[in-house]
Amino acid sequence: MSNTNPGQNTPRQTDRWLEPGAINALVIYILYLAGLVIGITGLVGIVLAYINRGKAGGFVESHYTFLIRTFWIGLLYALISMVLIFVAIGFLLMFAVAVWFIARCILGIQALQRGEPVKNPESWLLGQ
């Protein structure tokens, strides 16, 4: 019996956005930004960042470090802001954390699109 499906014997190509590299890092940045509205996507992003860290090589490695630190530092800042909501300054701080988070993601995306590493991925501020 002949094989009627010509693609059946060839190995399946994985989706490029799941493979370690610039496209995957871009997807994680987008997941983080969407996480401000749809909370669960940020968790998906951090899992992808941990899975692919150390596998991409080159300038993208700094982005994975930056992404992981963005998640955890942002979570810490958000928790501190939530505690301070009882003192009323927390609302202002929560807004500042959201602006910081968005700015970090946008700066990371810009560097990624230029093919550059994040200058200071260990930074607590904007990585510049």
C-alpha positions in Angstrom: 0.0 0.0 0.0 1.4 3.4 -0.9 1.8 6.3 1.4 -0.8 8.9 0.5 0.4 11.6 2.9 3.7 12.9 1.6 4.6 14.8 4.8 4.0 11.8 7.1 7.6 10.4 6.9 9.3 13.8 7.4 9.9 14.9 11.0 7.6 17.7 12.2 9.1 21.1 12.5 8.4 22.7 15.9 7.0 26.1 16.2 9.9 28.6 16.1 8.4 30.8 18.9 8.9 27.9 21.4 12.6 27.4 20.5 15.2 29.3 22.4 16.2 32.5 20.6 15.1 36.0 19.7 11.5 35.0 18.6 10.9 33.2 21.9 12.3 36.1 23.9 9.9 38.5 22.0 7.0 36.2 22.8 7.9 36.3 26.5 8.0 40.1 26.5 4.6 40.1 24.9 3.3 37.6 27.4 4.5 39.8 30.2 2.8 42.8 28.8 -0.4 40.8 28.3 0.0 39.6 31.9 -0.9 43.1 33.1 -4.4 42.5 31.8 -4.6 38.7 31.7 -2.6 37.6 34.8 -1.8 34.0 33.8 0.3 34.9 30.7 3.0 36.3 32.9 3.3 32.9 34.5 3.5 31.2 31.1 6.3 33.7 30.2 8.4 33.0 33.3 8.2 29.3 32.7 9.3 29.7 29.1 12.1 32.0 30.2 13.4 29.4 32.7 13.1 26.5 30.2 15.0 28.3 27.5 17.6 30.1 29.6 21.1 28.8 28.8 20.1 27.3 25.4 20.0 30.3 23.1 23.5 31.6 23.3 24.7 35.0 22.0 23.0 38.3 22.8 19.6 36.6 23.6 21.0 35.1 26.9 21.0 38.6 28.4 17.4 39.0 27.5 16.4 35.7 29.3 18.3 37.0 32.4 16.5 40.3 32.1 13.1 38.7 31.6 13.5 36.5 34.6 14.6 39.4 36.8 11.8 41.6 35.5 9.3 39.0 36.6 10.6 38.5 40.1 11.6 42.1 40.8 8.2 43.2 39.5 6.5 40.7 41.8 8.5 42.0 44.7 7.6 45.6 44.0 4.0 44.7 43.5 3.8 42.9 46.8 5.4 45.8 48.6 2.9 48.2 46.9 0.0 46.0 48.0 1.1 46.1 51.6 1.5 49.8 51.4 -2.0 50.3 50.0 -3.2 50.4 53.6 -1.1 53.5 54.1 -2.6 55.0 50.8 0.8 55.4 49.1 0.5 51.9 47.7 -1.8 53.0 44.9 0.8 55.4 43.7 3.5 52.8 44.0 1.4 50.2 42.2 1.1 52.7 39.3 4.8 53.3 39.3 5.5 49.5 39.3 3.2 49.1 36.2 5.1 51.9 34.4 8.4 50.4 35.4 7.3 47.0 34.2 6.0 48.3 30.9 9.2 50.4 30.3 11.4 47.4 31.0 9.5 45.3 28.5 9.5 47.9 25.8 13.2 48.7 26.3 14.0 45.0 26.1 11.9 44.6 22.9 13.7 47.5 21.3 17.1 46.0 22.1 16.0 42.6 20.9 14.7 44.0 17.6 18.1 45.8 17.1 19.9 42.5 17.8 21.6 43.9 20.9 22.0 42.4 24.4 20.4 44.1 27.4 23.3 46.4 28.6 22.8 45.6 32.3 20.4 42.6 32.7 21.2 42.4 36.4 19.8 45.9 37.0 16.9 46.6 39.4 15.9 49.6 37.3 15.6 49.7 33.5 18.7 47.7 32.4 20.3 50.6 30.7 
